[in-house]
Amino acid sequence: MEMPTFDIYITDILEEAVKLSASDIHITVGSKPRVRKDGKIQELERFPVLTPDMSKKLIFDIMKERYRKELEENGQVDFAFGVPGVGRFRVNAFYQRGTVAAVFRALPAGIPDYKKLGLPERILDLCHKSMGLVLVTGPTGSGKSTTLAAMIDYILTNFPHHVLTIEDPIEYLFKHKKGIINQREIGTDAPNFTQALRAALREDPDVIMVGEMRDVETIETALKAAETGHLVFGTLHTNTAISTINRIVDVFPPEKQDQIRIQLSFTLAGVMSQRLLPKVGGGRVLAYELLIPNKAIRNLIRENKLQQVYSLMQSGQAQTGMQTMNQSLAKLYKEGLITLEDAIRYSPDPTELAKLLGIPYSQIAHIAEDF
């Protein structure tokens, strides 16, 4: 029997992963291809254990020459590519034990509607703003890029704006609608985030999306853009709204931190921190924390009293639209969408969560201690 070519073979792997609704596909030496489905890793049984030559050829055959060069120079590289009839994928290829491995993230076909994602209506209020900084945060795999894509598509559908994205790599492919969009990829269309963001200010944008705010120069330029009349969207790998503010301030030297707090107090439009949790019965469900600064919160940011922000997020929520992560987890558990164990696992403060659920902490302490 004639063996399939490597191109067909990688397509077979990706096709099966998409049929399983897997979020990630792992290619590494000494293992069969594996996928992450509903948060758990499992083998694709019908495929063979990969040898070093097989793994390298599978990955190199889908890489442009410049990506191969970057992999050789840096030991890892990010890129995105599509398979006709299968889907689009974000890829991180890297070396491990001297062999080539990769993780493929399956990107949903088309731009997802915000309602299907479980995003709150209040998140759309941020899309209506003419200027300011909007941050979507969370760990890797928490759906940040998908949330941003839904918000950008909403803007393109409803406003005659120029939207400019700076990404590494480009993930979702947007279409011109009522608004026009230009997407710039780091390494292909621009050398780095900072230079691309500085250039963006000369490219007549209404809305700028920065794929990831990685360094002090990018953050500083994003704050300037938000301050000078642009609506700026960005992501950070932080777990709560308050830790997001701290992260932004802390990347700057001490002598600049007061200035940054003042800038943030004026420019910050909203912070959404999110996680994707296993859903009872299969699939995943969104848990999120939403901070929308009001006058009192802006004063606390300026005065470096962030420890007082949390209590303001908890009060008057019918008017403010704000929500804490524990409130989101409690709601999801009461609706039967997540287990108690997962609510506790992802809670930033299990003691507070127990109070929200009306459960004595002593009843869940043993679960919390395991995490």
C-alpha positions, 0 to 999 in steps of 0.5 A, a space after each residue: 500500500 502506497 504511503 500518503 505524502 507528508 502534505 496529505 498526512 498533516 492535512 489528515 491530522 488537522 482534518 481529524 482535529 477539526 472534526 473533534 472540535 479540538 482547540 490545539 494540535 500537538 506534533 512532537 517526536 516520540 508520540 502520536 499526534 495529540 489534540 486538546 479537546 474540552 481542555 484535555 489532551 488525547 491521542 489521535 489513535 490512527 496515526 503513527 508515533 512520529 520520528 524526528 524526520 517525520 516531525 521535521 518534514 511535517 512542520 517544515 513543509 508548511 513553513 515559508 523560508 523566512 519562518 524556517 530561518 527564524 526557527 533556526 536562529 531563535 529556536 521558535 517561531 510563530 506563524 499562521 496558515 490555512 488549509 482549504 476546506 479545513 480551516 485556519 491555524 496559528 502555529 508555534 514551531 520550536 525545538 525540543 531535545 534537538 528535534 522540531 515540534 509544533 503546536 497548532 491552534 485551530 481558529 474558528 471559521 469566520 469571525 464569531 458573533 459576540 453573543 455566541 461567545 457569551 460576551 456581555 452587552 456592556 462590552 459593546 459599549 467600549 466599541 462605541 467609544 471614540 478614544 481610549 485603551 481597551 484591554 482583553 487579558 487572560 492566560 494563553 488559550 483563554 480566548 483573548 484573540 477571539 474576543 478581540 476579533 468579535 469586537 473588531 468585526 462589530 466595529 467594522 459592521 457598524 461604523 465607517 472607521 479605519 481599523 488598523 491591526 498589528 499582529 504576530 501572526 495575523 489570525 482572523 482575516 477580516 473583511 471591509 464592511 461599513 468600515 475599512 481594515 488594514 492588517 499588518 503582520 510583524 516580520 512580513 509587513 513591519 519589523 516589530 510592534 513598536 515601529 508598527 504602532 508608531 507608524 500607525 499614528 501616521 496612517 489615519 486610523 480610528 481604531 488600532 488593535 495591538 495583538 500583544 503589548 509585550 514591552 515598555 515601548 509598545 505600551 508607552 506608544 499605545 497609551 500615547 495613541 489612546 491619549 491622542 484620539 484613537 480607540 486602542 485594543 490590546 492584550 496582556 497575559 494577566 489574570 485580573 483587571 487590577 493585576 493588569 493595571 499593576 503590570 502596565 505600571 510595573 514595566 516602567 522605571 520607578 521615576 515614570 510610574 506616577 506619570 503612567 498612572 495619570 495617563 492610565 487614569 485618563 485613557 483606560 476605557 475598560 479591562 476584560 479578564 477572561 478564562 475558558 472553563 470546561 462546561 458540564 456536558 462538554 465544550 467550554 464556557 466563558 468566565 470573565 471579569 469586567 472593569 469599566 473605570 468610573 470617576 472614583 476608580 480613575 482617582 484610585 488609579 492616579 493615587 495608587 490605591 488599587 486595593 480599593 478598586 475591587 470593592 467598587 467593582 462589586 457595587 452598583 453593577 446594574 449601572 456600571 456593568 462591572 463584574 468580578 471573576 468570582 461573581 462570574 464563577 458563582 453565576 456559572 455554577 448556579 446555572 449548572 454550567 460548571 462544576 464546583 471543583 472548576 469554580 474553585 480551581 479558577 477562583 482568585 479567592 475561594 474564600 470569597 467564592 464560598 460566601 457568594 455561593 452560601 457555602 461554609 468555606 470549611 466544606 470546600 477547603 479540601 478542594 481549594 487546597 488541592 489547587 
